[in-house]
Amino acid sequence: MNLLFSNDKRGEYPASWYAATAQDLPRFPMLKGETRADVCVIGGGFTGLSAALHLAQAGRDVVLVDAHRVGFGASGRNGGQLGSGQRVEQTELERMLGPDDAAKLWSLAQDAKALVKSLVAEHAIDCDLKPGVAHACFTRGEVAHEHAYAEHLQTRYGYDQITPLDRDGMQAVCPSPKYVGGTLDMGAGHLHPLNYAIGLARAAAAAGARIHEGTHVHTITEGRSPIEVRTDAGKVRAEHVILAANGYLGGLNRKVAARVMPINNFIAATPPLGDDAARVLARDVAVADTKFVVNYFRLTPDKRLLFGGGESYGYRFPDIGRTVRKPMAEIFPHLADIPFDYTWGGTLAITMRRLPYVARVAPNILSASGYSGHGVGSATHAGQVMARAIQGETDGFDTLSRIPSRPFPGGPAMRTPLLTLAMTWYALRDRLGI
């Protein structure tokens, strides 16, 4: 079974609020027959589109192929949060990598946010980009940790965009009875991810990248130059290949598959809440909380609540409405029985350390994936970093590729059951509040 085709109609976006409000984008043609390129990019999400855009702007001949449509995968389905830093806190990175590489990763993460904002401005991408992400806590111990971490970022890295929130401060942002404090990061942001992906695709095509949708890659022939990328109806011969399929890569590269694990996450959209929207969010910011299986949410311009929560680890999606309603009702009890206008799921990818896996997996094949829910900025930036590496500018790529990356235990046959067991334990911890 292939995750590319397990839960969705071939070549169609899921029936999400994002798809219902997406900018119109005519289909790019399927690749038929043989073509040549300097670089073949596999995957039309944030990573691949950013790589294609930056390579095309540098004068490289680029072919990008996607099995469905640009923005079809996690890039067009996620919570739309543009977070600060890496997925792992800087204090942990300092222990893991030492202060120098941790500082470089902070700087790269700052570059990632700036890159997204500059691309939106430069290419006039209409994606509702707005500032503000709150991190919400359930216990006083978590609040103390959040406030100390904000102080650490200001003291060590000079980052002064985070405001500590006590209970009253958090209630003034998000009046959920469950949250007792947290922080508000106005240097972070949120956006309409599918419209952002569509805007990147338009920009890449305008720069000269050749984009082919409905083009499923099934074989990459390594060890020769040019590399052959075979699709259902064609072939690309390229000097370089970028793997940018994230959770949908399948078995195209065993080294990546050993370290990057696909999982499913889910979002629901309520009807417009009108004046009751203030009972959910009193400010137009996004929220993510401290659960291991994170709850994340924000309001749409028409005052719907987009609430993300719950995960699964197999090929088939569960009952999405039921999966999302349970955590949403915990955070907002007054919405326990509200209907959903849209429910959708998507496949993202995680790594053992919840940090991206960026690597040169063969002499002329680069890969970036495993953003672990932090991909709006990280994936966009990884595409630019790989584009630069192909042109000989390897500093950012080398820093990211030094992040230690362990394979999942048990190999392909056992990694899913072992992950399910581990995640069940973490979900139990969430419920028990430990």
C-alpha positions as CSV (number, residue, x, y, z in Angstrom):
1,M,0.0,0.0,0.0
2,N,1.3,3.5,-0.9
3,L,0.5,6.5,1.3
4,L,0.4,8.6,-1.8
5,F,-2.8,6.9,-2.8
6,S,-4.2,5.5,0.4
7,N,-6.6,8.3,1.6
8,D,-7.0,10.7,-1.3
9,K,-8.4,10.9,-4.8
10,R,-5.5,10.9,-7.3
11,G,-4.6,14.3,-8.4
12,E,-7.1,16.1,-6.1
13,Y,-6.6,18.2,-3.0
14,P,-8.4,16.9,0.1
15,A,-11.8,18.4,0.9
16,S,-10.3,20.9,3.4
17,W,-11.1,24.5,4.3
18,Y,-7.8,25.3,2.6
19,A,-8.8,23.7,-0.7
20,A,-12.2,25.4,-0.5
21,T,-10.5,28.8,-0.2
22,A,-7.4,28.2,-2.4
23,Q,-6.3,30.5,-5.1
24,D,-7.0,29.1,-8.6
25,L,-4.1,27.3,-10.1
26,P,-4.4,25.7,-13.6
27,R,-2.9,22.2,-13.6
28,F,0.6,21.7,-14.7
29,P,1.0,19.0,-17.3
30,M,2.0,15.4,-16.6
31,L,5.5,14.5,-17.7
32,K,5.4,12.3,-20.9
33,G,8.5,11.0,-22.6
34,E,12.1,11.8,-21.8
35,T,13.5,15.2,-20.8
36,R,16.8,16.5,-19.4
37,A,17.6,19.0,-16.7
38,D,20.3,20.2,-14.5
39,V,18.2,19.3,-11.4
40,C,15.2,17.1,-10.9
41,V,13.2,17.9,-7.8
42,I,10.9,15.2,-6.5
43,G,8.0,16.6,-4.5
44,G,6.0,19.8,-4.9
45,G,5.6,20.9,-1.3
46,F,7.4,23.8,0.4
47,T,10.8,22.1,0.2
48,G,10.7,21.2,-3.5
49,L,9.0,24.4,-4.6
50,S,11.5,26.5,-2.7
51,A,14.4,24.5,-4.1
52,A,13.0,24.8,-7.7
53,L,12.4,28.6,-7.3
54,H,15.9,29.3,-6.0
55,L,17.6,27.1,-8.6
56,A,15.6,28.6,-11.4
57,Q,16.4,32.1,-10.2
58,A,20.1,31.1,-10.3
59,G,19.8,30.1,-13.9
60,R,19.6,26.3,-13.5
61,D,17.3,24.2,-15.7
62,V,14.9,22.6,-13.2
63,V,12.2,20.0,-13.5
64,L,9.9,19.4,-10.6
65,V,7.6,16.4,-10.5
66,D,4.8,15.7,-8.1
67,A,2.6,12.6,-8.1
68,H,-0.6,14.7,-7.4
69,R,-0.6,18.5,-7.3
70,V,1.7,21.1,-5.9
71,G,0.9,21.6,-2.2
72,F,-1.0,18.3,-2.1
73,G,0.8,16.8,0.9
74,A,1.6,18.2,4.3
75,S,2.5,21.6,2.8
76,G,-1.1,22.2,1.9
77,R,-2.8,20.6,4.9
78,N,-1.0,21.7,8.0
79,G,-1.7,24.2,10.8
80,G,0.0,27.0,9.0
81,Q,2.2,28.0,12.0
82,L,5.5,29.7,11.2
83,G,7.4,29.0,14.4
84,S,10.6,30.3,15.9
85,G,13.7,28.1,16.4
86,Q,13.9,24.4,15.6
87,R,11.4,21.8,16.7
88,V,13.7,21.1,19.7
89,E,14.4,23.8,22.2
90,Q,17.7,25.6,22.1
91,T,18.7,24.4,25.5
92,E,18.4,20.8,24.4
93,L,20.4,21.6,21.2
94,E,23.1,23.2,23.3
95,R,23.4,19.9,25.2
96,M,23.2,17.8,22.1
97,L,25.4,19.7,19.7
98,G,27.4,22.2,21.8
99,P,26.9,26.0,21.9
100,D,28.4,26.8,18.5
101,D,26.3,24.5,16.3
102,A,23.2,25.3,18.5
103,A,23.8,29.0,17.8
104,K,24.1,28.2,14.1
105,L,20.8,26.3,14.1
106,W,19.1,29.2,15.9
107,S,20.5,31.6,13.2
108,L,19.3,29.3,10.4
109,A,15.8,29.1,12.0
110,Q,15.7,32.9,12.1
111,D,16.7,32.9,8.4
112,A,13.8,30.5,7.7
113,K,11.2,32.8,9.2
114,A,12.7,35.8,7.3
115,L,12.8,33.8,4.1
116,V,9.1,32.9,4.3
117,K,8.2,36.5,5.0
118,S,10.4,37.8,2.2
119,L,9.0,35.3,-0.4
120,V,5.4,36.3,0.5
121,A,6.3,40.0,0.0
122,E,8.5,39.6,-3.1
123,H,6.0,37.4,-5.0
124,A,2.8,39.0,-3.6
125,I,1.6,35.7,-2.3
126,D,-1.9,36.1,-0.9
127,C,-1.8,33.7,2.0
128,D,-3.1,35.7,5.1
129,L,0.4,35.9,6.7
130,K,0.0,37.4,10.2
131,P,2.2,37.6,13.3
132,G,1.8,35.8,16.6
133,V,2.0,32.3,18.0
134,A,1.1,31.6,21.6
135,H,2.5,28.5,23.5
136,A,-0.1,27.4,26.0
137,C,0.7,25.5,29.2
138,F,-1.5,23.2,31.4
139,T,0.5,23.4,34.7
140,R,2.4,25.9,36.7
141,G,5.6,23.9,36.2
142,E,5.2,24.2,32.4
143,V,4.7,27.9,32.7
144,A,7.8,28.3,34.8
145,H,9.8,26.4,32.1
146,E,8.3,28.5,29.3
147,H,9.2,31.8,31.0
148,A,12.7,30.6,31.8
149,Y,13.2,29.5,28.2
150,A,12.0,32.9,26.9
151,E,14.5,34.6,29.2
152,H,17.2,32.2,27.9
153,L,16.4,33.1,24.3
154,Q,16.6,36.8,25.1
155,T,19.8,36.6,27.2
156,R,21.8,34.2,25.0
157,Y,20.4,34.9,21.5
158,G,19.1,38.4,21.8
159,Y,15.5,37.3,20.9
160,D,13.1,39.8,22.4
161,Q,9.9,38.9,20.6
162,I,8.4,36.6,23.3
163,T,6.1,37.9,26.1
164,P,5.6,35.7,29.2
165,L,2.0,35.2,30.0
166,D,0.6,34.4,33.5
167,R,-2.9,32.9,33.8
168,D,-4.6,36.3,33.2
169,G,-2.4,37.0,30.3
170,M,-3.1,33.7,28.6
171,Q,-6.8,34.1,29.3
172,A,-6.6,37.5,27.5
173,V,-5.3,35.7,24.5
174,C,-7.0,32.3,24.7
175,P,-9.8,32.0,27.3
176,S,-9.7,28.2,27.5
177,P,-10.2,26.9,31.1
178,K,-7.4,24.5,30.6
179,Y,-4.5,26.9,30.1
180,V,-2.8,28.5,33.1
181,G,-0.1,30.6,31.3
182,G,2.5,30.4,28.6
183,T,4.2,32.8,26.1
184,L,3.3,34.8,23.1
185,D,5.9,35.0,20.3
186,M,5.2,37.9,18.0
187,G,8.2,37.1,15.8
188,A,6.5,33.9,14.8
189,G,3.4,33.8,12.6
190,H,0.6,31.9,10.8
191,L,-0.6,31.7,7.2
192,H,-2.8,29.8,4.7
193,P,-0.4,27.0,3.8
194,L,-2.0,25.9,0.6
195,N,-2.1,29.4,-0.8
196,Y,1.5,29.8,0.2
197,A,2.4,26.7,-1.7
198,I,0.5,27.8,-4.7
199,G,2.2,31.2,-4.6
200,L,5.6,29.4,-4.5
201,A,4.6,27.3,-7.5
202,R,3.6,30.3,-9.5
203,A,6.9,32.1,-8.6
204,A,9.0,29.0,-9.5
205,A,7.2,28.6,-12.9
206,A,7.6,32.3,-13.6
207,A,11.4,31.9,-12.9
208,G,11.6,29.1,-15.5
209,A,11.2,25.9,-13.5
210,R,9.3,23.2,-15.4
211,I,6.6,21.7,-13.1
212,H,4.8,18.4,-13.9
213,E,1.9,17.3,-11.8
214,G,0.3,13.9,-11.9
215,T,3.8,12.5,-12.3
216,H,4.6,9.6,-10.0
217,V,8.2,8.7,-9.6
218,H,8.8,5.0,-9.1
219,T,12.6,4.5,-9.7
220,I,15.8,6.5,-9.2
221,T,18.8,5.0,-10.9
222,E,21.9,6.0,-8.8
223,G,25.5,5.5,-9.6
224,R,25.5,7.0,-13.0
225,S,25.7,10.5,-14.5
226,P,23.2,11.7,-15.4
227,I,20.8,10.2,-12.8
228,E,17.7,8.7,-14.3
229,V,14.3,9.4,-12.6
230,R,11.6,7.2,-14.0
231,T,8.0,8.0,-13.8
232,D,4.8,6.3,-14.9
233,A,4.9,7.9,-18.3
234,G,8.3,9.4,-18.7
235,K,11.9,9.9,-17.6
236,V,14.1,12.7,-16.4
237,R,17.9,12.7,-16.9
238,A,19.5,15.1,-14.4
239,E,22.9,15.9,-13.0
240,H,21.4,16.4,-9.6
241,V,18.3,15.1,-7.8
242,I,16.6,16.7,-4.7
243,L,14.3,14.4,-2.7
244,A,11.6,16.6,-1.3
245,A,8.6,14.2,-0.8
246,N,8.8,14.1,3.1
247,G,6.2,11.6,4.4
248,Y,5.3,10.5,0.9
249,L,8.8,9.4,-0.2
250,G,8.0,5.7,0.3
251,G,10.8,3.4,-0.6
252,L,12.6,5.7,-3.1
253,N,15.6,5.9,-0.9
254,R,16.4,3.4,1.9
255,K,18.7,5.6,3.8
256,V,16.0,8.3,4.2
257,A,13.3,5.8,4.9
258,A,15.2,4.4,7.8
259,R,15.4,7.7,9.5
260,V,12.2,9.5,8.5
261,M,8.8,8.1,9.6
262,P,5.5,9.0,8.1
263,I,2.6,9.7,10.6
264,N,-0.8,11.2,10.1
265,N,-2.3,14.3,11.7
266,F,-5.8,15.7,11.6
267,I,-7.6,19.1,11.5
268,A,-11.3,20.1,11.6
269,A,-12.9,23.4,10.8
270,T,-16.1,24.6,12.5
271,P,-18.7,26.8,11.0
272,P,-18.1,30.6,11.4
273,L,-18.4,31.4,15.1
274,G,-19.3,35.0,14.8
275,D,-19.1,36.9,18.1
276,D,-18.5,33.6,19.9
277,A,-15.0,33.5,18.3
278,A,-13.8,35.6,21.2
279,R,-14.5,32.7,23.5
280,V,-11.8,30.8,21.6
281,L,-9.3,33.4,20.7
282,A,-9.4,37.1,21.8
283,R,-6.4,37.9,19.5
284,D,-5.7,36.9,15.9
285,V,-2.8,34.6,16.7
286,A,-2.2,30.9,16.5
287,V,-1.8,28.6,19.5
288,A,0.1,25.4,20.1
289,D,0.2,23.8,23.5
290,T,2.5,21.6,25.6
291,K,0.9,18.2,24.9
292,F,3.3,15.7,23.4
293,V,0.6,15.1,20.8
294,V,0.2,18.8,20.2
295,N,-3.1,20.6,20.0
296,Y,-2.8,23.6,17.6
297,F,-5.4,26.0,16.4
298,R,-6.3,29.4,15.1
299,L,-9.2,31.4,13.6
300,T,-9.8,31.9,9.9
301,P,-10.6,35.3,8.5
302,D,-14.3,34.3,8.6
303,K,-14.0,33.3,12.3
304,R,-14.0,29.5,11.9
305,L,-11.9,27.6,14.4
306,L,-9.3,25.4,12.7
307,F,-8.3,22.9,15.3
308,G,-5.6,20.3,14.9
309,G,-5.1,17.3,17.1
310,G,-4.7,13.5,17.2
311,E,-2.3,11.3,15.3
312,S,-2.3,7.8,13.7
313,Y,0.5,5.7,12.4
314,G,-1.0,3.4,9.8
315,Y,-2.0,3.8,6.2
316,R,-5.7,4.5,6.5
317,F,-7.1,7.6,8.3
318,P,-9.5,7.0,11.2
319,D,-12.8,8.8,11.8
320,I,-11.3,12.3,11.6
321,G,-14.1,14.2,13.2
322,R,-14.1,11.9,16.2
323,T,-10.4,12.0,16.4
324,V,-10.2,15.8,16.5
325,R,-13.3,16.4,18.6
326,K,-11.9,14.6,21.7
327,P,-9.0,17.0,22.3
328,M,-10.9,20.0,21.0
329,A,-13.7,19.4,23.6
330,E,-11.1,19.2,26.3
331,I,-9.7,22.6,25.4
332,F,-13.1,24.2,24.6
333,P,-15.9,22.4,26.4
334,H,-18.5,24.8,25.1
335,L,-17.7,23.5,21.5
336,A,-18.1,19.8,22.4
337,D,-21.1,19.4,20.2
338,I,-20.5,21.9,17.4
339,P,-20.7,20.4,13.9
340,F,-17.7,20.4,11.6
341,D,-17.9,21.9,8.1
342,Y,-14.6,20.3,7.1
343,T,-12.4,17.5,8.4
344,W,-9.1,16.4,6.8
345,G,-5.9,14.5,7.5
346,G,-2.5,14.5,6.1
347,T,0.8,12.7,6.3
348,L,3.8,14.4,7.7
349,A,7.2,12.9,8.7
350,I,9.1,12.8,12.0
351,T,12.6,11.7,13.0
352,M,13.8,10.1,16.2
353,R,15.1,13.4,17.5
354,R,12.3,15.6,16.1
355,L,14.9,17.4,14.0
356,P,15.0,17.5,10.2
357,Y,17.1,14.9,8.4
358,V,19.2,16.8,5.8
359,A,21.7,14.7,3.9
360,R,23.7,14.0,0.8
361,V,22.4,10.4,0.3
362,A,24.4,9.8,-2.8
363,P,27.0,11.9,-4.6
364,N,24.5,14.0,-6.6
365,I,21.3,13.3,-4.5
366,L,20.3,15.6,-1.7
367,S,17.4,15.1,0.7
368,A,15.6,17.1,3.3
369,S,12.6,15.9,5.3
370,G,11.3,14.9,8.8
371,Y,10.4,18.4,9.9
372,S,8.3,16.9,12.7
373,G,5.5,19.5,12.6
374,H,7.8,22.5,12.2
375,G,7.9,22.6,8.4
376,V,6.5,25.9,7.2
377,G,9.7,27.7,7.8
378,S,12.1,24.8,8.0
379,A,11.0,23.2,4.7
380,T,11.1,26.4,2.8
381,H,14.5,27.1,4.1
382,A,15.8,23.6,3.5
383,G,14.8,24.0,-0.2
384,Q,16.9,27.1,-0.4
385,V,19.8,25.5,1.4
386,M,19.8,22.5,-1.0
387,A,19.6,24.8,-4.0
388,R,22.7,26.7,-2.7
389,A,24.5,23.5,-1.9
390,I,24.1,22.4,-5.6
391,Q,25.8,25.7,-6.5
392,G,28.7,25.1,-4.1
393,E,27.5,27.2,-1.2
394,T,27.3,24.5,1.5
395,D,27.6,26.3,4.9
396,G,23.9,26.0,5.8
397,F,23.6,22.5,4.3
398,D,26.7,21.3,6.3
399,T,25.3,22.7,9.5
400,L,22.0,20.9,9.1
401,S,23.6,17.7,7.9
402,R,25.6,17.6,11.1
403,I,22.5,17.1,13.2
404,P,22.8,13.5,14.6
405,S,20.2,11.3,13.0
406,R,19.5,7.8,14.2
407,P,17.5,5.2,12.3
408,F,14.2,4.1,13.8
409,P,14.6,0.8,15.6
410,G,13.3,-2.4,14.1
411,G,13.6,-1.5,10.5
412,P,10.7,-1.1,8.1
413,A,8.8,-4.1,9.5
414,M,8.9,-3.1,13.2
415,R,9.2,0.7,13.2
416,T,5.4,1.4,13.0
417,P,4.4,-1.0,15.9
418,L,7.2,0.3,18.0
419,L,6.3,4.0,17.3
420,T,2.6,3.2,18.1
421,L,3.7,1.7,21.4
422,A,5.8,4.8,22.3
423,M,3.2,7.3,21.2
424,T,0.5,5.4,23.2
425,W,2.8,6.0,26.3
426,Y,3.2,9.7,25.6
427,A,-0.6,10.0,25.0
428,L,-1.1,8.4,28.4
429,R,1.3,10.9,29.9
430,D,-0.7,13.7,28.3
431,R,-3.9,12.4,29.8
432,L,-2.4,12.0,33.3
433,G,-0.7,15.4,33.2
434,I,2.8,14.0,33.9
